[in-house]
Amino acid sequence: MNRAVCSMSAAPEPSGVRRVARLSARALDEALSALITENGDAAEVDLRADAYGHGANEVERRARALGVSRFIRDADASPDVDRTSAIFGFSPGQPPLLSLTGEVVAVKRVAAGTAVSYGYTYRTTGASTLALVGLGYADGVPRSASSTATVRVGDQRGLIAGRIAMDQLVVDLGDAEATVGDDAVLWDDAESFAGWCAATGRAPAELTTRLGPRIRRVWSDA
């Protein structure tokens, strides 16, 4: 028997919903130092597309502090792809410089066979915990991740359930628990980043470049 469609959209999202891209200053500095060691005065950093979504101003500032003086800004330029990949963590098996986290804004326990999100393209296979996350395609989360990519809440990675909406997505966590306010991590290491690339059919640079302005960039020394 088909269950009713699961509706989790509540009141308008509070203005304080977390949408955070966390960036490692230490990882960037290490990559830049390796670039300088290998290339000396010829070291250059690709700042196109706002440094591929990482924030060109901060990337340039840190690069200059380490001694880099050559930067690529021209959209028609052809930089060394391997060098760019090494700086931003785009190479296979390399952890990304940028991790992406949203916030769980609602949690609902549902029965098996419950349809989720627009078009009813997803139904739970068993009793499940659904977590509504305040990130959507307006933030640059690819709609191609619908029902294919995973999101980690606590220690559990769950599948995105159904179609990604403009401001929200739903994660099927199975029997795992979740609480409103929990972090929902889309990617934060080499494995999860590669998983998102595979699930969406996008190159690493496409994932980070297309992240929207509502996502706050936060640099740390971690």
Order of alpha helices (4+ residues) and beta strands (2+ residues): beta-beta-alpha-beta-alpha-alpha-beta-alpha-beta-beta-beta-beta-beta-beta-beta-beta-alpha-alpha-beta
